[in-house]
């Protein structure tokens, strides 16, 4: 079945992508704060990032959603412009809430001398900011 035409497969891919990123963060920060062995931490991180990469390639690259979400407006037709505009609007509203919640949590933890996050989380947030619009399109549109 062609993933471009299967809304269910795209939705599963989006869930797998974000779930693997969340699991990566849980493994990474749990491992750091609980003192896991480096091999265990690296193995968990590599496996979850490999799953995230595979789902990214399947959902975003092979369907053309990555290209659609990053194309110049002059290269899109009216329908594509409308779809990407709506996706961007919803994505950045969602992203803002997520980012502010994480920043607020870290500020509160930091005020007690326990900074929770390092540079890994901002890198993941940059990735999320880039894939969220395409993920919304993958989730909502019948055919991409």
C-alpha positions as CSV (number, residue, x, y, z in Angstrom):
1,X,0.0,0.0,0.0
2,X,1.3,3.4,-0.9
3,X,1.9,5.5,2.2
4,X,1.1,8.7,0.3
5,X,-2.5,7.4,0.1
6,X,-2.8,5.7,3.4
7,X,-3.8,8.1,6.2
8,X,-3.6,5.3,8.8
9,X,0.0,4.3,7.9
10,X,1.0,8.0,7.9
11,X,-0.6,8.4,11.3
12,X,1.2,5.3,12.7
13,X,4.5,6.7,11.3
14,X,3.9,10.1,13.0
15,X,3.2,8.4,16.3
16,X,6.2,6.1,16.0
17,X,8.4,9.1,15.1
18,X,7.4,11.3,18.1
19,X,7.2,8.3,20.5
20,X,10.7,7.3,19.6
21,X,11.9,10.8,20.2
22,X,10.2,10.9,23.6
23,X,11.6,7.5,24.5
24,X,15.1,8.7,23.4
25,X,14.7,11.7,25.8
26,X,13.5,9.5,28.7
27,X,16.4,7.0,28.1
28,X,19.0,9.8,27.7
29,X,18.0,11.9,30.7
30,X,17.2,8.9,32.9
31,X,20.6,7.4,32.1
32,X,22.4,10.6,32.8
33,X,20.6,11.4,36.1
34,X,20.6,7.8,37.3
35,X,24.2,7.0,36.3
36,X,23.5,4.2,33.8
37,X,26.5,2.5,32.2
38,X,27.7,4.3,29.1
39,X,27.1,1.2,26.9
40,X,23.5,0.8,28.1
41,X,22.8,4.5,27.6
42,X,24.4,4.5,24.1
43,X,22.5,1.4,23.0
44,X,19.2,2.8,24.1
45,X,19.9,6.2,22.4
46,X,21.1,4.6,19.2
47,X,18.1,2.2,18.9
48,X,15.5,4.9,19.6
49,X,17.2,7.4,17.2
50,X,17.4,4.7,14.5
51,X,13.6,4.2,14.9
52,X,13.1,7.9,14.7
53,X,15.2,8.2,11.6
54,X,13.4,5.3,9.9
55,X,10.0,6.7,10.6
56,X,11.1,10.1,9.5
57,X,12.3,8.7,6.1
58,X,9.1,6.7,5.7
59,X,6.6,9.4,6.7
60,X,8.3,12.7,5.8
61,X,10.7,12.0,3.0
62,X,9.2,9.2,1.0
63,X,5.8,10.9,0.9
64,X,7.2,14.3,-0.1
65,X,5.8,16.0,3.0
66,X,9.3,17.2,4.0
67,X,9.7,18.9,0.6
68,X,6.1,20.3,0.7
69,X,6.7,21.8,4.1
70,X,10.0,23.4,3.1
71,X,9.1,24.5,-0.4
72,X,9.1,28.2,-1.4
73,X,5.5,29.5,-1.8
74,X,6.1,30.2,-5.5
75,X,6.5,26.5,-6.2
76,X,3.1,25.5,-4.6
77,X,-0.4,25.5,-6.0
78,X,-3.3,27.1,-4.1
79,X,-4.4,24.0,-2.4
80,X,-0.8,23.2,-1.2
81,X,-0.4,26.8,0.0
82,X,-3.6,26.5,2.0
83,X,-2.7,23.1,3.5
84,X,0.8,24.2,4.5
85,X,-0.5,27.5,5.9
86,X,-2.9,25.6,8.2
87,X,-0.3,23.1,9.2
88,X,2.2,25.8,10.0
89,X,-0.4,27.7,12.1
90,X,-1.3,24.7,14.2
91,X,2.3,23.4,14.4
92,X,3.8,26.6,15.7
93,X,1.0,27.2,18.2
94,X,1.5,23.7,19.5
95,X,5.3,24.1,19.5
96,X,5.2,27.3,21.4
97,X,3.2,25.7,24.2
98,X,5.6,22.7,24.4
99,X,8.7,24.9,24.3
100,X,7.4,27.3,26.9
101,X,6.4,24.4,29.2
102,X,9.8,22.9,29.0
103,X,11.6,26.2,29.5
104,X,9.3,26.9,32.5
105,X,10.0,23.5,34.0
106,X,13.7,23.9,33.6
107,X,13.6,27.4,35.2
108,X,11.7,26.1,38.2
109,X,14.1,23.1,38.6
110,X,17.1,25.5,38.1
111,X,15.9,27.8,40.8
112,X,16.3,24.8,43.2
113,X,19.8,24.1,41.8
114,X,18.8,21.1,39.6
115,X,19.0,22.0,36.0
116,X,17.4,19.1,34.1
117,X,18.2,19.7,30.5
118,X,21.3,20.2,28.5
119,X,21.9,20.8,24.7
120,X,20.2,17.6,23.6
121,X,16.7,18.8,24.3
122,X,17.1,22.0,22.2
123,X,18.4,19.9,19.3
124,X,15.3,17.7,19.5
125,X,13.1,20.8,19.7
126,X,14.6,22.1,16.5
127,X,13.8,18.8,14.8
128,X,10.2,18.9,16.2
129,X,9.8,22.4,14.9
130,X,10.7,21.3,11.4
131,X,8.7,18.1,11.3
132,X,5.6,19.2,13.1
133,X,4.0,21.0,10.1
134,X,4.5,17.9,7.9
135,X,3.3,15.7,10.6
136,X,0.1,17.7,10.8
137,X,-0.4,17.4,7.1
138,X,0.3,13.6,7.3
139,X,-2.3,13.3,10.0
140,X,-5.0,15.4,8.5
141,X,-4.9,15.0,4.7
142,X,-6.5,12.0,2.9
143,X,-3.9,12.0,0.1
144,X,-0.6,13.8,0.1
